[in-house]
Amino acid sequence: MSSIIQLLPDHVANQIAAGEVVQRPASVVKELLENAIDAGATDIKLICKDAGKTLIQVIDNGKGMSVTDARLCFERHATSKIRKAEDLFDLHTKGFRGEALASIAAIAHVELKTKQDQDELGTHLIIEGSKFVTQEPAVLPKGTSFSIKNLFFNIPARRNFLKSDVVELRHIIDDFQRVALAHPNIYFTLYHNGSEVFNLPQSNLRQRIVNVFAGKTNEKLVPINESTDIVTIKGFVGKPEFAKKSRGEQFFFVNDRFIKSGYLHHAIMAAYEGLLKDGAQPSYFLYLDVPPHTIDINIHPTKTEIKFDDEHALYAILRSATKHSLGQFNVAPVLDFDRDATLDTPYEYLGKESEMPTIQVDATYNPFAEDTSTAKKLSSFSGGSSIGFKPKKETQSWESLYVGLTDAFEPQEIQFESETVTSSLFGETEVEKKKTATYQIHKKYIVSAIKSGMLIIDQQRAHQRILYEQFLKNITVQQANSQQLLFPLTLYFSGNEIALVQELRPSLENAGFVFEDITTETVVISGMPVTVSESEVSIVLEQLIADLQDEIPDSSFSQMDAMAKSMAKSLAVKTGTYLTEIEQENIVNNLFACKEQSVSPFHKPTFITLSVEDLDKKFSV
């Protein structure tokens, strides 16, 4: 009987391994950038075409490789970072598994140019699908250049699963930003389809953050510095008033390596307790320096998750350090008493001796002595009498002032404006007939009587359904009305968010938005839908970016549907909002005018009915 189990050929094994290492073009970018950093480069250029599907090129000025190393680096499990198993717990480099280049070479056309400083000639290698095509010496500058062309050329199924260029470029920018933020001492540049996307010169940590995210980033950063035996924390957190709906500006770096940690994120949120609105996410850029032997990096294929030895202590230190910085810079309220600066002693009086005040006293003053001048005046008023004075009544003087005026103010000639009540808008019978048809309970539910019993409507979900169908119709039919702004509104976004707005711009314009200009940092809006107020524009766009941060639907209808849902969620009346009787009736009438009134856009019931029989059963006990 023949054997069933067989060893896989190397090229098949490499393609299977590539499925874990290379998930999309951004995975290649991350591996190549980390290799360039490990090579000691101070200037790294990233060049992409068609979001990395056609070309990914990384050029660095690092130490380069010899001829042997250039050939050996494409073998599986070949690495210069570790020698024995114990080295895994004392890592000071980025890549260490030795699978990245072998996996990339298995699914792409790879061109390598590298040269060491002491060598006269470098090495030029071309590999296609793990097969070495050419290897020859070449005149090259110091450093290494990797060109990855036609990614997934031999795995068309994997290539078909890639998203649109905008989505894939956003993933590339994400990984580029994470590497650039961790190493402000390295000059990074990113080019896409011939245009410069990022130009980040060597700088300090704060300036690097500002260069990456631009806009008004500098004014919203609060520094953090804390040093303990367990961890050293430095970096910045954002002020609460600049918090956003999305989690795009949240970065943890451990020993200059980007990580994701829900546990540490919870520590930051605990420090912001009471300072943020519901659903708001603060920005933070935190760099943690811990002893390498206290962490385990090799627990996730992408190395974005780390296991800490003492997570509880790290949680407490991070939370208290964040809370201390927010209080230190008067961002968070602290228990303090304001002193009156006017009570402080002026500087010019410092050291002066006090002087006794002088008082002038009239020694000859007698309060019982008679004042002759006053007595004479009193005697003149009293007509010579010294007992008291009784002024003479002269009625003619004041009565003469009103001569001729009595006839002008006769009461019978005064005419008052008529106060006759005009006919009311509704007759008395109509007013009596009109009764309140709806009631609001706990500012959450609208109750309306129907023939069979009672209708209870969730006001938020009902309004979401109404707005969703309105927005979807406007976007699909492309007949949305816009209101022009007297002064254009300028909103600031990061590079990723700007790319997302660019992708959604046609659908947003169909919804009623008018864009005057979109730059690398700002979005200028000169018009908006009539259902959106000026103060709600930023809320709508931030919510839309937060909802579509992970993926943008490929089909146009799915994109419109996602936009309509996001805008309806942002603009719908929230639970806890008081509604007048007219507003309640409008929601009820508009809800039952919708095509699908029973569920919200997010498939939650909008109303329930209670029949008279159901109510009778409640009282039958």
DOLUM-362468 format. One line per field, with one value per residue (C-alpha): residue number from 1; residue in one letter; z, y, x. Coordinates in Angstrom, 2 decimals. Each point is the difference from the previous one (the first is absolute). Layout:
N
i	c(NUM:...)
aa	c(A:...)
w	c(Z:...)
v	c(Y:...)
u	c(X:...)
END
This chain:
621
i	c(1:2:3:4:5:6:7:8:9:10:11:12:13:14:15:16:17:18:19:20:21:22:23:24:25:26:27:28:29:30:31:32:33:34:35:36:37:38:39:40:41:42:43:44:45:46:47:48:49:50:51:52:53:54:55:56:57:58:59:60:61:62:63:64:65:66:67:68:69:70:71:72:73:74:75:76:77:78:79:80:81:82:83:84:85:86:87:88:89:90:91:92:93:94:95:96:97:98:99:100:101:102:103:104:105:106:107:108:109:110:111:112:113:114:115:116:117:118:119:120:121:122:123:124:125:126:127:128:129:130:131:132:133:134:135:136:137:138:139:140:141:142:143:144:145:146:147:148:149:150:151:152:153:154:155:156:157:158:159:160:161:162:163:164:165:166:167:168:169:170:171:172:173:174:175:176:177:178:179:180:181:182:183:184:185:186:187:188:189:190:191:192:193:194:195:196:197:198:199:200:201:202:203:204:205:206:207:208:209:210:211:212:213:214:215:216:217:218:219:220:221:222:223:224:225:226:227:228:229:230:231:232:233:234:235:236:237:238:239:240:241:242:243:244:245:246:247:248:249:250:251:252:253:254:255:256:257:258:259:260:261:262:263:264:265:266:267:268:269:270:271:272:273:274:275:276:277:278:279:280:281:282:283:284:285:286:287:288:289:290:291:292:293:294:295:296:297:298:299:300:301:302:303:304:305:306:307:308:309:310:311:312:313:314:315:316:317:318:319:320:321:322:323:324:325:326:327:328:329:330:331:332:333:334:335:336:337:338:339:340:341:342:343:344:345:346:347:348:349:350:351:352:353:354:355:356:357:358:359:360:361:362:363:364:365:366:367:368:369:370:371:372:373:374:375:376:377:378:379:380:381:382:383:384:385:386:387:388:389:390:391:392:393:394:395:396:397:398:399:400:401:402:403:404:405:406:407:408:409:410:411:412:413:414:415:416:417:418:419:420:421:422:423:424:425:426:427:428:429:430:431:432:433:434:435:436:437:438:439:440:441:442:443:444:445:446:447:448:449:450:451:452:453:454:455:456:457:458:459:460:461:462:463:464:465:466:467:468:469:470:471:472:473:474:475:476:477:478:479:480:481:482:483:484:485:486:487:488:489:490:491:492:493:494:495:496:497:498:499:500:501:502:503:504:505:506:507:508:509:510:511:512:513:514:515:516:517:518:519:520:521:522:523:524:525:526:527:528:529:530:531:532:533:534:535:536:537:538:539:540:541:542:543:544:545:546:547:548:549:550:551:552:553:554:555:556:557:558:559:560:561:562:563:564:565:566:567:568:569:570:571:572:573:574:575:576:577:578:579:580:581:582:583:584:585:586:587:588:589:590:591:592:593:594:595:596:597:598:599:600:601:602:603:604:605:606:607:608:609:610:611:612:613:614:615:616:617:618:619:620:621)
aa	c(M:S:S:I:I:Q:L:L:P:D:H:V:A:N:Q:I:A:A:G:E:V:V:Q:R:P:A:S:V:V:K:E:L:L:E:N:A:I:D:A:G:A:T:D:I:K:L:I:C:K:D:A:G:K:T:L:I:Q:V:I:D:N:G:K:G:M:S:V:T:D:A:R:L:C:F:E:R:H:A:T:S:K:I:R:K:A:E:D:L:F:D:L:H:T:K:G:F:R:G:E:A:L:A:S:I:A:A:I:A:H:V:E:L:K:T:K:Q:D:Q:D:E:L:G:T:H:L:I:I:E:G:S:K:F:V:T:Q:E:P:A:V:L:P:K:G:T:S:F:S:I:K:N:L:F:F:N:I:P:A:R:R:N:F:L:K:S:D:V:V:E:L:R:H:I:I:D:D:F:Q:R:V:A:L:A:H:P:N:I:Y:F:T:L:Y:H:N:G:S:E:V:F:N:L:P:Q:S:N:L:R:Q:R:I:V:N:V:F:A:G:K:T:N:E:K:L:V:P:I:N:E:S:T:D:I:V:T:I:K:G:F:V:G:K:P:E:F:A:K:K:S:R:G:E:Q:F:F:F:V:N:D:R:F:I:K:S:G:Y:L:H:H:A:I:M:A:A:Y:E:G:L:L:K:D:G:A:Q:P:S:Y:F:L:Y:L:D:V:P:P:H:T:I:D:I:N:I:H:P:T:K:T:E:I:K:F:D:D:E:H:A:L:Y:A:I:L:R:S:A:T:K:H:S:L:G:Q:F:N:V:A:P:V:L:D:F:D:R:D:A:T:L:D:T:P:Y:E:Y:L:G:K:E:S:E:M:P:T:I:Q:V:D:A:T:Y:N:P:F:A:E:D:T:S:T:A:K:K:L:S:S:F:S:G:G:S:S:I:G:F:K:P:K:K:E:T:Q:S:W:E:S:L:Y:V:G:L:T:D:A:F:E:P:Q:E:I:Q:F:E:S:E:T:V:T:S:S:L:F:G:E:T:E:V:E:K:K:K:T:A:T:Y:Q:I:H:K:K:Y:I:V:S:A:I:K:S:G:M:L:I:I:D:Q:Q:R:A:H:Q:R:I:L:Y:E:Q:F:L:K:N:I:T:V:Q:Q:A:N:S:Q:Q:L:L:F:P:L:T:L:Y:F:S:G:N:E:I:A:L:V:Q:E:L:R:P:S:L:E:N:A:G:F:V:F:E:D:I:T:T:E:T:V:V:I:S:G:M:P:V:T:V:S:E:S:E:V:S:I:V:L:E:Q:L:I:A:D:L:Q:D:E:I:P:D:S:S:F:S:Q:M:D:A:M:A:K:S:M:A:K:S:L:A:V:K:T:G:T:Y:L:T:E:I:E:Q:E:N:I:V:N:N:L:F:A:C:K:E:Q:S:V:S:P:F:H:K:P:T:F:I:T:L:S:V:E:D:L:D:K:K:F:S:V)
w	c(0.00:-1.03:2.53:0.40:1.86:-2.09:0.53:-1.70:-2.55:1.25:-2.29:1.18:3.66:-0.58:-1.56:3.00:2.40:-2.03:0.79:3.66:-0.52:-3.07:0.30:-2.12:-1.44:3.39:1.48:-2.47:0.81:3.72:-0.40:-2.35:2.13:3.12:-1.81:-1.08:3.60:1.27:-2.61:1.69:-2.72:0.65:-3.28:-1.26:-3.13:-0.73:-3.58:-0.93:-3.17:-0.12:3.78:-0.06:-2.45:-2.81:1.91:3.56:0.24:3.18:-0.31:3.04:0.77:2.51:0.25:-2.91:-0.58:-1.41:-2.99:2.23:2.26:-2.99:-1.23:3.42:1.21:-2.26:1.59:2.56:3.67:-0.92:2.28:1.47:3.06:2.24:0.55:2.70:1.58:2.99:-2.36:-0.52:3.50:-0.46:-3.36:-1.03:-3.70:-2.08:-2.16:1.34:-1.43:-3.37:-2.00:-1.45:-3.00:-0.88:0.08:-2.06:-2.60:-0.38:-1.16:-1.83:-2.32:2.25:-0.97:2.58:-0.25:2.95:0.79:3.11:0.66:-0.16:-3.29:-3.42:-1.73:1.21:-0.84:-2.35:0.44:-1.85:1.35:-1.45:2.04:2.20:-3.09:-0.41:-3.49:0.04:2.42:-1.06:1.45:-0.56:0.81:2.76:2.84:3.59:1.38:-1.27:-2.47:-0.04:-2.90:0.32:-3.28:-0.98:3.45:-0.02:-3.70:0.44:2.44:-1.90:2.60:2.70:-2.32:-0.63:3.72:0.19:0.50:-2.03:-0.38:2.51:2.68:-0.61:-0.04:3.35:1.47:-1.40:1.53:3.34:0.13:-1.30:2.72:2.74:-1.02:-0.51:3.39:1.76:-1.55:-0.18:-0.47:-3.51:-3.15:-1.63:-3.35:-1.69:-3.69:-1.63:-3.78:-0.36:2.55:3.43:2.84:3.03:0.49:3.60:0.79:3.11:3.01:3.60:1.09:0.16:-3.39:-1.60:1.27:-1.34:-3.38:-0.35:1.03:-0.87:0.67:3.57:1.56:1.91:2.12:1.18:1.34:3.73:0.86:2.25:1.70:2.65:1.00:2.25:0.51:-2.03:-2.95:-1.32:-1.65:-2.27:-2.71:-0.31:0.57:-1.57:1.77:0.59:-2.13:-3.07:0.44:-3.11:-0.81:-1.71:1.57:-2.75:2.18:2.71:0.10:2.48:-0.57:2.13:-0.51:-3.27:-1.29:-0.73:1.93:0.52:3.53:1.11:3.61:-0.16:-1.96:2.87:2.36:-2.12:-0.15:3.79:0.34:-2.19:2.01:0.32:-2.61:-3.26:-1.69:-0.65:-2.83:-0.22:-0.32:1.19:-1.97:1.50:-1.12:2.81:-0.02:2.59:0.68:1.92:0.53:-3.01:2.23:1.56:-3.27:-2.57:-3.53:-1.92:0.78:-3.18:-3.69:-0.55:3.36:0.92:3.26:2.98:3.22:3.11:3.17:2.35:-1.81:3.16:1.13:-3.53:-0.09:3.29:-0.95:-3.43:1.42:2.77:-2.30:-2.49:2.73:1.55:-3.32:-0.70:3.45:-0.14:-3.18:1.27:-2.47:2.71:2.92:3.22:3.58:0.41:1.36:-1.90:1.97:-0.51:-1.65:1.25:3.55:-0.87:1.09:-3.00:-0.79:0.49:3.65:0.75:2.82:0.79:3.61:0.86:0.80:2.65:-1.47:1.20:1.34:0.15:2.93:0.52:3.73:0.09:-1.31:2.38:-1.17:2.50:-1.09:-1.85:-3.64:-0.56:-3.76:0.18:2.56:-2.22:-2.92:2.16:1.28:-3.53:-1.04:3.14:-0.46:3.06:2.34:1.81:0.88:-3.40:-3.62:-1.86:-3.69:-1.57:-2.30:-3.43:-2.02:-2.87:-1.12:-0.69:-1.11:-2.71:-1.66:-0.92:-1.34:-3.41:0.28:1.76:-3.14:-2.02:2.30:0.46:0.54:-2.39:-2.93:0.53:-2.60:0.58:-2.72:-0.65:1.69:-1.93:-0.41:-3.64:-1.11:1.05:-2.45:1.05:0.96:3.50:-1.21:-1.80:3.05:2.14:-2.49:-0.30:2.62:0.58:-2.15:1.24:3.29:0.80:2.78:1.69:-3.03:-1.79:-1.18:-1.85:0.90:-2.34:0.26:-2.81:-0.51:1.23:2.97:0.42:-2.18:1.66:-2.23:0.73:-1.06:-0.83:-2.11:-1.75:-0.92:-1.22:-2.39:-1.26:-0.63:-1.48:-2.74:-0.69:-0.36:-2.04:-2.40:-0.35:-0.59:-2.47:-1.99:0.27:0.62:3.49:0.82:1.38:2.08:-0.66:2.90:0.29:1.20:-1.09:2.80:0.39:1.69:0.88:-0.54:-0.05:-3.21:0.32:0.59:-2.97:-2.26:1.29:-0.71:-3.51:-0.62:1.29:-1.66:-2.91:2.35:2.46:-2.82:-1.03:3.61:-0.12:1.14:-2.07:0.28:-0.84:0.49:1.43:0.88:1.76:3.37:-0.36:-1.47:-0.95:-0.23:-1.58:-0.05:1.90:-0.05:1.19:2.75:1.50:2.05:-0.12:3.48:-1.01:-3.08:1.90:2.07:-3.13:-1.75:3.12:0.54:-3.66:0.18:3.21:-1.53:-3.20:1.56:-0.47:-3.43:-2.76:-1.90:-3.56:-1.70:-0.41:1.49:3.09:0.40:-0.26:2.46:2.52:-0.36:0.48:3.13:1.47:-0.65:1.39:3.16:0.46:-0.58:1.59:3.24:2.94:2.99:2.66:-2.45:0.74:-2.95:-0.43:-1.02:-3.60:-0.12:1.46:-2.61:-2.80:1.05:0.17:-3.37:-1.79:1.43:-1.42:-3.31:-0.31:-2.15:2.94:3.22:2.36:0.40:0.17:-2.54:2.47:0.14:3.41:0.54:-0.18:1.72:1.81:0.40:3.10:-0.68:2.33:0.71:1.13:2.34:1.33:0.82:2.08:2.15:0.17:2.69)
v	c(0.00:3.38:2.75:2.62:2.64:1.79:2.93:3.20:1.58:3.11:2.40:-1.30:0.20:3.57:0.97:-1.43:1.87:3.16:-0.18:0.70:2.55:1.89:0.73:3.17:2.52:1.74:-3.19:0.24:3.69:-0.74:-2.78:1.98:3.16:-1.96:-1.66:3.43:1.25:-3.08:0.72:3.34:2.24:3.72:0.74:-2.29:0.50:-1.93:0.04:-1.59:-0.35:-0.99:-0.36:-2.49:-2.43:0.97:1.18:0.33:1.35:0.77:1.78:0.50:1.15:-2.77:-2.26:-2.22:-3.70:-2.06:-2.30:-3.02:1.77:1.34:-3.55:-1.52:2.52:-1.53:-3.45:-1.07:0.53:1.97:2.99:2.05:1.07:-3.11:-2.92:-2.08:-0.41:2.18:2.97:0.08:1.47:2.68:1.55:3.42:-0.23:-0.05:-3.12:-3.26:-2.97:-0.15:-0.76:3.40:0.22:-3.68:0.41:3.21:-1.57:-2.92:2.18:2.94:1.16:1.22:2.15:0.59:2.52:0.20:1.12:0.29:3.10:-1.78:-1.81:1.45:-1.79:-0.99:-2.89:0.02:-2.89:-0.82:-2.66:-1.10:-2.34:-1.26:-0.66:1.89:1.50:2.05:0.94:2.38:2.70:3.61:3.54:1.13:2.54:-1.15:-1.59:-2.25:0.33:-2.54:0.10:-2.22:-0.16:-1.71:-1.19:-3.30:-0.49:-3.79:-0.07:1.76:-1.05:1.95:2.99:0.04:0.34:3.31:3.09:3.22:2.08:2.58:-2.63:-1.74:3.34:0.86:-3.21:0.84:3.49:-1.54:-2.19:2.79:2.36:-2.58:-0.52:3.72:0.96:-2.56:1.40:3.82:-0.08:-1.51:1.96:-1.61:0.79:-1.68:0.30:-1.42:0.02:2.64:2.47:0.66:-1.02:0.42:1.79:-0.46:1.41:-0.96:1.73:-0.44:-2.03:2.86:1.38:-3.44:-0.40:3.45:-0.75:-3.27:1.21:3.71:2.30:1.25:-2.99:2.05:1.92:-3.10:-1.96:-0.39:-1.46:-3.02:-0.97:-2.70:-2.18:-3.07:-3.24:-1.87:2.35:3.40:1.86:3.01:1.47:2.02:-0.26:2.16:2.56:-1.17:2.74:-1.37:-3.57:-1.63:-2.78:-2.07:-1.72:0.98:1.98:-2.55:-1.47:-2.18:-0.66:-2.47:0.21:1.90:-2.68:0.76:-2.21:-0.37:-0.50:0.27:-0.34:3.05:1.90:-0.59:1.59:3.17:0.10:-0.38:3.06:2.01:-1.06:2.91:2.12:-1.49:-0.07:-3.32:-1.84:2.47:-1.36:1.93:0.23:-1.37:-0.69:-1.93:-1.53:-2.67:-1.14:-3.30:-2.55:-2.39:-3.10:1.07:-0.26:-2.71:1.34:-3.24:-0.76:1.44:-0.37:3.78:0.66:2.64:-1.72:-0.37:-1.96:1.91:-1.63:2.42:1.49:1.16:2.24:1.36:0.79:1.91:1.98:0.95:1.08:2.12:1.59:1.02:1.37:1.91:1.67:1.02:1.59:1.54:1.94:1.06:-2.23:-1.95:1.76:-0.07:0.95:3.43:3.41:3.23:2.71:3.67:1.51:3.49:-1.09:-0.72:2.51:1.93:-0.57:3.66:-0.16:-3.01:0.90:3.38:0.91:0.78:3.62:1.01:2.05:3.64:1.41:3.72:1.00:3.41:0.62:3.08:-1.83:0.09:-1.80:1.89:3.45:2.11:0.70:3.62:-0.26:-2.90:1.80:3.04:-2.13:-1.72:3.32:1.33:-3.01:0.12:3.64:1.17:-2.74:-2.01:-2.89:-1.73:0.72:-0.45:0.84:1.99:-1.96:1.57:-1.88:2.49:-0.88:-3.64:0.34:2.45:-2.70:-1.99:2.86:-0.95:-3.69:-1.29:0.13:-2.08:-3.01:-0.50:-3.74:-0.05:0.98:-2.86:-2.73:-3.54:-2.48:-2.55:-3.35:-1.90:-3.62:-1.04:-3.37:-2.85:-2.19:-2.93:0.28:-0.94:-3.27:-0.85:0.80:-2.17:-2.84:0.16:-2.21:-1.17:-3.11:-0.93:-0.02:-0.22:-2.29:0.48:2.02:-3.30:-1.47:1.48:-1.51:0.29:-1.45:-2.22:-1.81:-3.34:1.39:1.87:0.71:0.56:1.43:0.31:3.61:-0.44:-3.14:1.40:3.21:-2.04:-1.88:3.24:1.71:-3.15:-0.27:3.75:-0.02:-3.21:1.43:3.28:-1.74:-2.51:2.42:2.73:2.70:1.12:3.67:1.96:3.15:2.29:1.26:3.71:-0.81:-3.33:-2.46:-1.35:-3.38:-1.58:-3.72:-2.35:-1.47:-3.22:1.84:2.32:-3.04:-1.41:3.25:0.06:-3.51:0.94:3.42:-0.95:-1.60:2.90:2.49:-1.99:0.24:3.81:0.89:2.57:-0.15:3.14:-1.54:-3.11:0.24:-2.39:1.40:1.78:-0.41:3.26:-0.31:2.75:-1.80:-2.72:-1.88:1.94:-2.56:0.62:3.08:1.63:-1.22:-3.59:-0.17:-1.02:-2.50:-1.64:-0.28:-1.28:-2.64:-1.00:-0.35:-2.01:-2.36:-0.56:0.08:-3.72:-0.64:1.94:-2.14:-0.66:0.23:3.44:-0.96:-1.52:3.19:2.12:-2.26:0.27:3.79:0.30:-2.15:1.98:3.39:-1.21:-1.20:3.38:2.21:-2.01:1.33:-1.69:-1.67:2.67:2.72:1.75:0.12:2.32:-1.37:1.08:-1.69:-3.18:-0.05:0.64:-2.99:-2.22:1.13:-0.12:-3.41:-1.62:1.71:-1.91:-3.09:-2.07:1.46:-2.96:-0.01:2.58:0.06:-2.16:-2.67:0.97:0.25:3.55:-0.59:-2.52:-0.25:-0.85:-1.09:0.61:-3.74:0.17:2.86:-1.85:-3.01:2.24:1.03:-3.41:-1.28)
u	c(0.00:1.42:0.60:-2.68:2.02:2.61:2.33:-1.10:2.35:1.80:-1.83:-3.40:1.07:1.20:-3.33:-1.87:2.30:-0.54:-3.70:0.80:2.76:-1.27:-3.70:0.00:2.52:0.21:1.52:2.89:0.48:0.22:2.58:2.23:-0.10:0.92:2.92:1.26:-0.15:1.85:2.68:0.73:-1.45:-0.49:-1.84:-2.77:-2.12:-3.20:-1.29:-3.34:-2.05:-3.65:-0.12:2.87:-1.61:2.37:3.09:1.30:3.53:1.93:3.37:2.22:3.56:0.68:3.04:-1.04:0.77:2.83:-0.43:-0.57:-2.45:-1.94:-0.56:-0.59:-2.58:-2.65:0.31:-2.58:0.88:3.10:0.59:2.82:-2.01:0.14:2.37:-1.69:-3.45:0.90:0.46:-3.78:-0.36:2.66:-0.91:1.25:-0.92:-3.19:0.02:1.37:-1.96:1.74:-3.15:-0.94:2.33:-0.44:-3.79:0.10:2.28:-2.44:-2.90:1.59:2.76:2.81:2.96:2.75:2.85:2.37:3.54:2.11:2.07:3.36:-0.78:0.70:-2.87:-3.42:-2.33:-2.99:-2.48:-3.26:-2.38:-3.36:-2.16:2.88:2.16:3.28:0.04:3.20:2.77:2.74:2.30:-1.01:1.13:-2.33:-0.12:0.33:-3.15:-2.76:-2.87:-2.85:-2.48:-3.08:-1.92:-3.27:-0.98:-1.97:0.70:0.00:-2.95:-2.82:-2.60:1.83:0.37:-3.75:-0.63:1.88:-2.13:-0.05:3.14:-1.24:-0.56:3.34:1.83:-1.57:1.39:3.44:-0.20:-1.02:3.09:2.23:-1.25:0.54:3.61:0.65:-1.46:2.20:3.20:0.02:3.79:-0.38:-0.88:-3.07:-1.63:-2.97:-0.90:-3.10:-0.48:2.68:-1.39:1.46:-2.34:2.31:3.30:1.12:3.46:1.93:-1.56:-1.04:-3.00:-2.50:0.98:-0.25:-3.56:-0.92:1.61:-1.88:-3.46:0.34:-2.94:-0.35:1.73:2.57:-2.50:-1.85:3.01:0.64:3.45:0.48:3.27:0.19:2.96:-0.28:1.89:-2.62:-0.52:1.02:-2.87:0.33:-2.17:-3.18:-3.72:-2.69:-2.14:-3.59:-1.55:1.81:-1.30:-1.47:-2.42:2.69:3.01:2.42:2.44:0.72:3.50:1.85:3.71:1.95:3.76:-0.65:-2.34:-3.67:-2.43:-3.74:-1.25:-3.61:1.16:2.28:-2.64:-2.41:2.55:0.01:-3.79:-0.12:2.26:-2.41:-3.05:-2.41:1.82:-1.33:-3.39:-1.66:1.72:2.91:3.53:3.08:3.21:3.19:3.57:1.66:3.48:0.69:3.53:0.18:2.80:-0.04:-0.04:-3.33:-1.99:-0.74:-0.31:-0.29:-3.65:-1.58:0.99:0.00:1.72:-2.58:-0.94:2.33:-0.23:1.16:1.28:-1.80:-3.01:-1.78:2.86:0.38:-3.74:0.16:3.11:-1.38:-3.35:1.50:2.61:-2.70:-2.25:2.91:0.91:-3.60:-0.19:3.46:-0.80:-3.44:-1.80:-1.81:-1.70:2.01:-0.86:1.57:-0.91:0.53:1.79:-0.62:3.07:-0.94:0.80:3.64:2.65:1.40:3.66:0.94:-1.12:2.18:2.46:-1.57:-0.78:-3.57:-0.91:-2.51:-2.87:-0.32:-3.29:-0.90:-2.25:-1.65:0.63:-2.30:-3.08:-3.01:-3.11:-2.17:1.10:-2.64:0.69:-1.00:-0.14:-2.46:-2.16:-0.30:-1.18:-2.60:-1.29:-0.40:-2.08:-2.16:-0.91:1.92:-1.19:2.64:-2.31:-0.08:-0.63:-3.24:0.40:-2.79:-2.34:-0.03:-2.58:-0.07:3.49:-0.69:-3.60:1.03:2.06:-3.13:-2.08:-1.46:0.83:-3.09:-2.12:2.51:-0.24:-3.70:-0.69:-2.91:2.25:2.51:-0.41:1.26:0.98:-2.66:0.58:-2.62:1.09:0.09:-1.22:2.33:1.87:-2.15:-3.64:-1.03:-1.42:3.26:2.11:-2.21:0.22:3.82:1.59:3.55:0.47:3.51:1.86:3.71:1.19:3.41:1.16:0.51:-3.29:-2.97:-3.38:-2.95:-3.48:-1.27:-3.29:1.30:1.90:3.28:3.03:3.41:2.75:3.72:0.64:3.69:-0.39:-3.06:1.81:2.99:-2.31:-1.55:3.36:1.54:-2.64:0.19:3.82:0.03:-2.56:1.91:3.34:-1.44:-2.16:2.67:-2.58:0.96:-0.49:2.95:0.15:2.93:2.10:0.70:3.52:1.60:0.65:3.56:0.47:3.34:0.66:2.97:1.44:-2.00:-3.23:0.64:0.48:-3.28:-1.84:1.46:-1.33:-3.45:-0.14:-2.33:-2.53:0.24:-0.64:-3.06:-1.20:0.17:3.53:1.91:3.80:1.91:3.43:1.67:3.70:2.37:-1.11:-3.35:-3.47:-1.75:-3.80:-2.10:-3.36:-1.82:-3.32:-3.04:-0.59:3.48:0.86:3.42:0.88:-0.79:2.25:3.13:-2.00:-1.43:3.38:1.79:-2.69:0.19:3.79:-0.29:-2.57:1.98:3.49:0.61:-1.44:-1.77:-2.53:1.09:-3.40:-1.49:-3.37:1.59:2.02:-3.14:-1.79:2.84:0.05:-3.75:0.14:2.87:-1.63:-3.33:1.72:1.72:-3.05:-2.81:-1.51:1.64:-1.59:-0.58:-1.08:-3.30:-2.38:-2.96:-3.38:0.54:3.42:-1.47:-2.76:2.52:2.08:-3.09:-1.35:3.37:0.86:-3.12:0.65:3.30:0.34:1.24:-1.35:0.32:3.81:2.78:2.87:1.92:-2.75:-1.37:-3.81:-1.33:-3.37:-2.15:-3.78:-2.01:-3.56:-2.89:-0.03:3.64:-0.84:-3.03:2.18:2.30:-2.96:-1.64:2.36)
END
